[in-house]
Amino acid sequence: MKKLIFTLVVAGLILSALPVFSAAQKEIPLGSEENPIIWSFVPSGEMERVSSGAQAVADMLHEKTGYYFDTNVATEYAGVIEAMGSNPPEAHMASMATFAYVLAAEKGVADVALVSVRYGTPTYNGQLIARADSGINGPEDLAGKTFARPDPLSTSGWIIPMLTMRAAGVDPQTDLKGIVDAGSHDGVVAAVFNGDVDAGATYVDARTRVEGDFPTVMDEVVVIGVTTDIPNDGVQFIPDFDPEMKAAIVKALLEIAASEEGKEALSTAYQWNALEEHDDTFYDPFRQVLQAAGLSIEELNN
């Protein structure tokens, strides 16, 4: 009788454990409808426009690869880096600007696969802007002024302009009257146009993105300085992303970027005209600019 009871207890324990083993064996694959690939975008222009373009590209990707994607537009650059570095990842793909990507790569949470092309080149420039009636004619005039930036990790909107100001003898941390985070490049232009701040920095030429709201912006907001060449933003993956899936997505994105429908969606999101394959070494010249200025990635992130 005791032997029978023992046998029944053991059998019961085995049966109760089966669902656990079964669940472990039946892990939901990434890219399925139940476990979509999360693609995070950083704020560049109007959130709704970026979101609309991003979702359109994701829908085309699903048609070409069969994988399911969930897109989102983060409120800040740092949030995307944290999402890619979390365990488990809260983002599997990202479209980060230069400095944010370099920082993410330094942290070991992102690998670049594609770099965007605008106006025929995979590099771009930042610009310093001010109202035409402000009396500000160059970065040397910014001491004692208020300044708008898209985000503390924006390459064209803060990192390189900050170095430009320092080269002109203005220490952004001590000489500026105040620094405002506008949340996007469009937001910086609007802040300068409306007189909320004295000056700001964006990519060239973010003013054109808000002409619909501010028809006179090209006359009333002027460029007071242009930065050195900066590598464009692009598409990055977490380091342990499945290589076969990554190759399929990259191939599909290149095909999408070559189609009229795809170009329209990419342009809506980020003004991307095309995509090129590049590895991490593409960003080495930018790293060298930082080193030449005597600054490290960690210092700029603080």
LINFENTA-V588537 format. One record per backbone hydrogen bond with DSSP energy under -1.0 kcal/mol. CO is the residue of the C=O (numbers start at 0). NH is the residue of the N-H. E is the energy in kcal/mol with one decimal. If there is no record, write none. Layout:
CO,NH,E ; CO,NH,E
//
This chain:
0,4,-2.3 ; 1,5,-2.6 ; 2,6,-2.2 ; 3,7,-2.3 ; 4,8,-2.4 ; 5,9,-2.5 ; 6,10,-2.5 ; 7,11,-2.3 ; 8,12,-2.3 ; 9,13,-2.3 ; 10,14,-2.4 ; 11,15,-2.4 ; 12,16,-1.4 ; 13,17,-1.2 ; 16,20,-2.1 ; 17,21,-3.0 ; 18,22,-2.5 ; 19,23,-2.1 ; 20,24,-2.2 ; 21,25,-1.8 ; 28,31,-1.5 ; 30,67,-2.5 ; 34,30,-2.7 ; 36,69,-2.8 ; 37,91,-2.3 ; 37,92,-2.3 ; 38,71,-1.8 ; 39,94,-1.7 ; 40,73,-2.9 ; 43,184,-2.4 ; 45,49,-2.3 ; 46,50,-2.8 ; 47,51,-2.3 ; 48,52,-2.4 ; 49,53,-2.6 ; 50,54,-2.3 ; 51,55,-1.9 ; 52,56,-2.0 ; 53,57,-2.3 ; 54,58,-2.3 ; 55,59,-1.7 ; 56,60,-2.3 ; 57,61,-2.2 ; 58,62,-1.8 ; 59,63,-1.7 ; 60,64,-2.7 ; 61,65,-2.3 ; 67,36,-2.8 ; 69,38,-2.3 ; 71,40,-2.9 ; 76,80,-1.4 ; 77,81,-2.3 ; 78,82,-2.1 ; 79,83,-2.1 ; 80,84,-1.6 ; 82,89,-2.8 ; 91,237,-1.9 ; 92,39,-2.5 ; 93,235,-3.0 ; 94,41,-1.1 ; 96,100,-2.6 ; 97,101,-2.8 ; 98,102,-2.7 ; 99,103,-2.4 ; 100,104,-3.0 ; 101,105,-2.2 ; 102,106,-1.8 ; 103,108,-2.5 ; 110,236,-2.6 ; 112,277,-1.2 ; 113,234,-2.3 ; 114,275,-2.7 ; 116,272,-3.1 ; 116,273,-1.3 ; 117,120,-1.6 ; 120,117,-2.4 ; 121,231,-3.1 ; 123,229,-2.9 ; 124,203,-2.3 ; 125,226,-2.5 ; 126,201,-2.1 ; 127,223,-3.0 ; 128,199,-2.1 ; 129,221,-3.0 ; 130,133,-1.8 ; 137,140,-2.1 ; 138,141,-1.5 ; 141,144,-2.1 ; 144,176,-2.3 ; 144,177,-1.1 ; 145,198,-1.6 ; 146,179,-3.0 ; 147,200,-1.4 ; 148,181,-3.1 ; 149,182,-1.3 ; 150,153,-1.8 ; 153,157,-1.1 ; 153,158,-2.6 ; 154,159,-2.5 ; 157,161,-2.8 ; 158,162,-1.6 ; 159,163,-2.4 ; 160,164,-2.6 ; 161,165,-2.3 ; 162,166,-2.2 ; 163,167,-1.1 ; 164,169,-2.8 ; 165,168,-1.5 ; 170,174,-3.6 ; 174,143,-3.4 ; 177,146,-2.5 ; 179,148,-2.8 ; 183,187,-1.5 ; 184,188,-2.1 ; 185,189,-2.4 ; 186,190,-2.2 ; 187,191,-2.3 ; 188,192,-2.8 ; 189,193,-2.7 ; 190,195,-2.0 ; 190,196,-1.2 ; 191,194,-1.0 ; 198,147,-2.2 ; 199,128,-2.8 ; 201,126,-3.1 ; 202,205,-2.3 ; 204,207,-1.5 ; 205,208,-1.3 ; 206,209,-1.5 ; 209,213,-2.7 ; 213,216,-2.2 ; 215,218,-1.2 ; 215,219,-2.5 ; 216,220,-2.5 ; 219,131,-2.8 ; 221,129,-2.1 ; 224,127,-2.8 ; 229,123,-2.9 ; 232,115,-3.1 ; 234,112,-2.5 ; 234,113,-1.8 ; 235,93,-2.3 ; 236,110,-2.6 ; 237,240,-1.8 ; 241,245,-2.7 ; 242,246,-2.6 ; 243,247,-2.0 ; 244,248,-2.4 ; 245,249,-2.8 ; 246,250,-2.4 ; 247,251,-2.2 ; 248,252,-2.7 ; 249,253,-2.2 ; 250,254,-1.8 ; 251,255,-2.6 ; 252,256,-2.7 ; 255,258,-1.4 ; 258,262,-2.6 ; 259,263,-2.0 ; 260,264,-1.8 ; 261,265,-2.8 ; 262,266,-2.4 ; 263,267,-2.0 ; 264,268,-2.0 ; 265,269,-2.6 ; 265,271,-1.4 ; 266,270,-1.4 ; 273,116,-2.5 ; 275,114,-3.2 ; 278,281,-1.8 ; 279,282,-1.8 ; 280,283,-1.7 ; 282,286,-1.9 ; 283,287,-2.3 ; 284,288,-1.6 ; 285,289,-1.8 ; 286,290,-2.3 ; 287,291,-2.5 ; 288,292,-1.3 ; 289,294,-2.4 ; 290,293,-1.6 ; 295,299,-2.0 ; 296,300,-1.3 ; 298,301,-1.1
//
